[in-house]
Amino acid sequence: MTITPKRAESVQFSDKYFRAIQYIAMKKGSSFKVLADLKGKKVGVQLSTTGQEVVEKAGIEPRKFDTTPDAMNDLLNGGVEAVVADGPVVLWFQAQNEKAEITSVEANVDQEFYGIAMKKDNKELGGKMNASLKKLMDNGEYNNIYKKWFKRDAPKF
């Protein structure tokens, strides 16, 4: 879950373990480079996500989907011209659908970090979760898992 101050009011987050940047996914041959290029276009987003927020903030009325893969499938089928979503989800979809004619670029908006959400007052669980995450990062297992799914090394943060 993306770590935000608003969400931190109701849950405790683990240390950050994942960096996400919004990406613009499009069919190969499209030339979208920044959010402003999407004005007047059919743009898909997952409902209640950062992708929806940044698209609407840019003055674009998006087509909303229950999941990012649903939006990406609509892109493949020509229903939308672009999808704005967390980069890791876009990259995963591309890796799983290598034959699909999809490309993507960073949307040049702020990066965000994921954390594991837990009951607000469970400090013991939070400590154990953070120790486990640190161990996975330090021994290289996190990078191995990341590489398996995204076909690249995990970014440093």
C-alpha positions as CSV (number, residue, x, y, z in Angstrom):
1,M,0.0,0.0,0.0
2,T,1.3,3.5,-0.8
3,I,2.5,5.2,2.4
4,T,0.7,8.5,2.8
5,P,0.2,10.8,5.8
6,K,-3.6,10.3,5.6
7,R,-3.4,6.5,5.6
8,A,-0.8,6.7,8.4
9,E,-3.6,8.3,10.6
10,S,-5.4,4.9,10.7
11,V,-2.7,2.3,10.1
12,Q,0.9,1.6,11.1
13,F,3.3,1.2,8.1
14,S,6.4,-0.9,7.9
15,D,9.5,0.6,6.6
16,K,9.3,1.3,2.8
17,Y,10.1,-1.7,0.7
18,F,9.0,-0.7,-2.8
19,R,9.4,2.5,-4.9
20,A,6.7,3.3,-7.4
21,I,6.6,6.0,-10.0
22,Q,3.6,6.7,-12.1
23,Y,4.0,5.4,-15.7
24,I,2.1,6.2,-18.9
25,A,1.5,3.0,-20.8
26,M,0.5,3.1,-24.5
27,K,0.6,1.1,-27.6
28,K,3.9,1.1,-29.5
29,G,3.9,3.9,-32.0
30,S,2.2,6.4,-29.6
31,S,4.3,9.4,-28.6
32,F,3.0,10.4,-25.2
33,K,5.8,11.7,-23.0
34,V,4.1,13.7,-20.2
35,L,0.7,13.9,-18.7
36,A,-0.2,17.0,-20.6
37,D,0.1,14.9,-23.8
38,L,-3.0,13.0,-22.7
39,K,-5.4,15.9,-22.6
40,G,-8.4,15.0,-24.9
41,K,-7.4,11.4,-25.0
42,K,-9.1,8.3,-23.6
43,V,-7.0,7.5,-20.5
44,G,-7.5,4.5,-18.2
45,V,-6.7,4.4,-14.5
46,Q,-7.4,2.1,-11.6
47,L,-10.1,3.5,-9.3
48,S,-9.0,5.2,-6.1
49,T,-5.2,5.2,-6.9
50,T,-2.5,7.7,-7.3
51,G,-2.9,7.3,-11.0
52,Q,-6.4,8.6,-10.8
53,E,-5.3,11.5,-8.6
54,V,-2.5,12.7,-10.9
55,V,-4.6,12.3,-14.1
56,E,-7.5,14.3,-12.6
57,K,-5.1,16.9,-11.2
58,A,-3.8,17.3,-14.7
59,G,-7.4,18.2,-15.8
60,I,-8.0,14.9,-17.6
61,E,-11.2,12.9,-17.0
62,P,-10.1,9.3,-16.9
63,R,-12.0,6.1,-17.6
64,K,-11.9,4.2,-14.3
65,F,-11.3,0.4,-13.9
66,D,-11.4,-1.9,-10.9
67,T,-7.8,-3.0,-11.5
68,T,-4.8,-1.8,-13.5
69,P,-4.7,-5.1,-15.5
70,D,-8.3,-4.4,-16.5
71,A,-7.2,-0.9,-17.8
72,M,-4.2,-2.4,-19.5
73,N,-6.4,-5.0,-21.3
74,D,-8.7,-2.2,-22.4
75,L,-5.5,-0.5,-23.8
76,L,-4.7,-3.7,-25.7
77,N,-8.2,-3.8,-27.1
78,G,-8.2,-0.2,-28.2
79,G,-10.8,1.1,-25.6
80,V,-8.3,3.6,-24.1
81,E,-5.3,5.3,-25.7
82,A,-3.2,5.3,-22.5
83,V,-3.1,4.0,-19.0
84,V,-1.6,5.9,-16.0
85,A,-0.6,3.6,-13.2
86,D,2.2,2.6,-10.7
87,G,5.3,1.8,-12.8
88,P,5.8,-1.6,-11.2
89,V,2.4,-2.8,-12.2
90,V,2.8,-1.5,-15.7
91,L,6.3,-3.1,-16.0
92,W,4.9,-6.4,-14.6
93,F,2.1,-6.4,-17.1
94,Q,4.6,-5.7,-19.9
95,A,6.8,-8.5,-18.7
96,Q,3.9,-10.9,-18.6
97,N,2.7,-9.9,-22.0
98,E,6.0,-9.5,-23.9
99,K,4.3,-10.0,-27.3
100,A,1.9,-7.2,-26.7
101,E,2.6,-4.0,-28.5
102,I,2.9,-1.9,-25.4
103,T,5.5,0.6,-24.3
104,S,5.7,3.0,-21.3
105,V,7.4,6.1,-20.0
106,E,7.7,7.6,-16.5
107,A,5.0,10.2,-16.0
108,N,7.4,12.6,-14.3
109,V,5.4,13.0,-11.1
110,D,6.6,12.4,-7.6
111,Q,7.7,8.9,-6.6
112,E,5.9,7.1,-3.8
113,F,6.8,4.2,-1.6
114,Y,4.9,1.1,-0.5
115,G,4.8,-0.2,3.0
116,I,3.0,-3.0,4.7
117,A,-0.1,-1.8,6.6
118,M,-0.7,-3.1,10.1
119,K,-2.9,-2.4,13.0
120,K,-1.9,1.0,14.3
121,D,-0.9,0.1,17.8
122,N,0.9,-3.2,17.3
123,K,4.5,-2.1,17.7
124,E,5.8,-5.6,18.2
125,L,4.5,-6.7,14.8
126,G,5.9,-3.6,13.2
127,G,9.4,-4.3,14.6
128,K,9.3,-7.9,13.4
129,M,8.0,-6.9,10.0
130,N,10.8,-4.3,9.6
131,A,13.5,-6.8,10.8
132,S,12.2,-9.3,8.2
133,L,12.2,-6.7,5.4
134,K,15.8,-5.6,6.3
135,K,17.0,-9.2,6.2
136,L,15.4,-9.7,2.8
137,M,17.1,-6.5,1.5
138,D,20.5,-7.3,3.1
139,N,20.8,-10.9,1.9
140,G,19.8,-10.2,-1.7
141,E,16.5,-12.2,-1.7
142,Y,14.4,-9.1,-2.2
143,N,16.4,-8.3,-5.4
144,N,16.0,-11.9,-6.6
145,I,12.2,-11.7,-6.2
146,Y,12.0,-8.3,-7.8
147,K,14.1,-9.5,-10.8
148,K,11.9,-12.6,-11.2
149,W,8.8,-10.5,-11.7
150,F,10.1,-7.3,-13.3
151,K,13.1,-8.6,-15.3
152,R,15.4,-6.0,-13.8
153,D,17.2,-5.2,-10.6
154,A,15.3,-3.6,-7.8
155,P,15.8,0.2,-7.5
156,K,17.8,1.5,-4.6
157,F,16.1,3.8,-2.1
